Amino acid sequence: MPVRRSRHRQWMRMLNRRINELIELARQIDPEAEAKVLEPFEEEDAVLELEVNPEKSDEIYDLMLERSTQIWWDDGFDIVVWVHEKKPVALKEE
């Protein structure tokens, strides 16, 4: 049985590496991007939620779509990436 545990740990390390790669790619475009890794809902391996500045959201969305698809083809990991625009901070009244 130790072989199974070892294989699972190896699989998890590779999955986490790919998730971190996606987060770093987003932060190259928007250093203030906020990331949360959520539990998968159904058959996905992972769900990644990114909150980014509105002016960068389209560029990050396109990059995430391209890279997560490539990860699927190369490694077989189904990583769903949600890209949300950060809501503007309301100005405080003085």
TIMAR-174871 format. One record per residue (C-alpha): residue number from 0; chain; z, x, y. Coordinates in Angstrom, 2 decimals, decimal comma. Example, Ala and Ser with C-alpha at 12.3 -4.5 7.8 and 13.67 -1.06 7.14 Angstrom:
+--------+-------+---------+---------+---------+
| vextor | kollo |      zz |      xx |      yy |
+--------+-------+---------+---------+---------+
|      0 |     A |    7,80 |   12,30 |   -4,50 |
|      1 |     A |    7,14 |   13,67 |   -1,06 |
+--------+-------+---------+---------+---------+
//
This chain:
+--------+-------+---------+---------+---------+
| vextor | kollo |      zz |      xx |      yy |
+--------+-------+---------+---------+---------+
|      0 |     A |    0,00 |    0,00 |    0,00 |
|      1 |     A |    0,48 |    2,82 |    2,57 |
|      2 |     A |   -3,29 |    3,14 |    2,83 |
|      3 |     A |   -3,51 |   -0,40 |    4,19 |
|      4 |     A |   -0,88 |    0,21 |    6,87 |
|      5 |     A |   -2,58 |    3,42 |    7,86 |
|      6 |     A |   -5,94 |    1,68 |    8,12 |
|      7 |     A |   -4,41 |   -1,12 |   10,22 |
|      8 |     A |   -2,77 |    1,38 |   12,58 |
|      9 |     A |   -6,07 |    3,22 |   12,93 |
|     10 |     A |   -7,86 |   -0,07 |   13,68 |
|     11 |     A |   -5,22 |   -0,98 |   16,31 |
|     12 |     A |   -5,48 |    2,44 |   17,96 |
|     13 |     A |   -9,24 |    2,11 |   18,26 |
|     14 |     A |   -8,94 |   -1,45 |   19,62 |
|     15 |     A |   -6,38 |   -0,33 |   22,21 |
|     16 |     A |   -8,64 |    2,57 |   23,17 |
|     17 |     A |  -11,51 |    0,16 |   23,83 |
|     18 |     A |   -9,29 |   -2,19 |   25,85 |
|     19 |     A |   -8,04 |    0,73 |   27,96 |
|     20 |     A |  -11,64 |    1,85 |   28,45 |
|     21 |     A |  -12,57 |   -1,58 |   29,85 |
|     22 |     A |   -9,57 |   -1,54 |   32,19 |
|     23 |     A |  -10,45 |    1,94 |   33,45 |
|     24 |     A |  -14,07 |    0,91 |   34,06 |
|     25 |     A |  -12,88 |   -2,03 |   36,16 |
|     26 |     A |  -10,51 |    0,22 |   38,11 |
|     27 |     A |  -13,31 |    2,67 |   38,88 |
|     28 |     A |  -14,95 |   -0,11 |   40,89 |
|     29 |     A |  -11,75 |   -1,77 |   42,14 |
|     30 |     A |   -8,67 |    0,51 |   41,98 |
|     31 |     A |   -6,47 |   -2,53 |   42,73 |
|     32 |     A |   -7,69 |   -4,48 |   39,68 |
|     33 |     A |   -4,83 |   -6,07 |   37,74 |
|     34 |     A |   -5,13 |   -6,32 |   33,97 |
|     35 |     A |   -3,32 |   -8,40 |   31,35 |
|     36 |     A |   -3,94 |   -8,24 |   27,63 |
|     37 |     A |   -3,47 |  -11,71 |   26,16 |
|     38 |     A |   -3,13 |  -12,94 |   22,60 |
|     39 |     A |   -6,43 |  -13,91 |   21,00 |
|     40 |     A |   -7,03 |  -17,66 |   20,72 |
|     41 |     A |   -9,18 |  -17,86 |   17,60 |
|     42 |     A |  -11,33 |  -15,20 |   15,96 |
|     43 |     A |  -11,33 |  -12,67 |   18,83 |
|     44 |     A |   -9,70 |   -9,30 |   18,43 |
|     45 |     A |   -8,35 |   -9,30 |   22,00 |
|     46 |     A |   -8,50 |  -11,13 |   25,32 |
|     47 |     A |   -8,43 |   -9,13 |   28,54 |
|     48 |     A |   -7,83 |  -10,85 |   31,87 |
|     49 |     A |   -8,76 |   -8,99 |   35,05 |
|     50 |     A |   -7,90 |  -10,04 |   38,59 |
|     51 |     A |  -10,13 |   -8,25 |   41,08 |
|     52 |     A |  -10,99 |   -8,35 |   44,76 |
|     53 |     A |  -13,58 |  -11,08 |   45,46 |
|     54 |     A |  -16,19 |   -8,68 |   46,84 |
|     55 |     A |  -16,12 |   -6,67 |   43,59 |
|     56 |     A |  -15,97 |   -9,54 |   41,07 |
|     57 |     A |  -19,70 |   -9,87 |   40,35 |
|     58 |     A |  -20,17 |   -6,15 |   39,81 |
|     59 |     A |  -17,13 |   -5,93 |   37,53 |
|     60 |     A |  -18,16 |   -9,05 |   35,62 |
|     61 |     A |  -21,61 |   -7,61 |   34,90 |
|     62 |     A |  -20,15 |   -4,27 |   33,83 |
|     63 |     A |  -17,56 |   -5,93 |   31,55 |
|     64 |     A |  -20,20 |   -8,12 |   29,95 |
|     65 |     A |  -22,44 |   -5,14 |   29,28 |
|     66 |     A |  -19,70 |   -2,84 |   27,97 |
|     67 |     A |  -17,84 |   -5,43 |   25,85 |
|     68 |     A |  -21,17 |   -6,37 |   24,22 |
|     69 |     A |  -21,85 |   -2,69 |   23,49 |
|     70 |     A |  -18,36 |   -2,36 |   21,99 |
|     71 |     A |  -19,13 |   -5,36 |   19,77 |
|     72 |     A |  -22,35 |   -3,74 |   18,56 |
|     73 |     A |  -20,88 |   -0,24 |   18,12 |
|     74 |     A |  -17,39 |   -0,95 |   16,78 |
|     75 |     A |  -17,35 |   -4,64 |   15,82 |
|     76 |     A |  -14,47 |   -5,50 |   18,17 |
|     77 |     A |  -14,70 |   -8,94 |   19,77 |
|     78 |     A |  -12,97 |   -8,40 |   23,11 |
|     79 |     A |  -13,20 |  -11,36 |   25,48 |
|     80 |     A |  -12,96 |  -10,32 |   29,13 |
|     81 |     A |  -12,13 |  -12,82 |   31,86 |
|     82 |     A |  -12,78 |  -11,69 |   35,42 |
|     83 |     A |  -10,98 |  -13,68 |   38,12 |
|     84 |     A |  -11,02 |  -13,20 |   41,85 |
|     85 |     A |   -7,66 |  -12,49 |   43,44 |
|     86 |     A |   -6,55 |  -15,22 |   45,79 |
|     87 |     A |   -6,15 |  -14,11 |   49,41 |
|     88 |     A |   -2,60 |  -13,54 |   50,50 |
|     89 |     A |   -1,56 |  -16,21 |   52,97 |
|     90 |     A |   -0,65 |  -14,88 |   56,39 |
|     91 |     A |    3,03 |  -15,21 |   57,12 |
|     92 |     A |    3,97 |  -17,09 |   60,26 |
|     93 |     A |    6,15 |  -15,17 |   62,63 |
+--------+-------+---------+---------+---------+
//
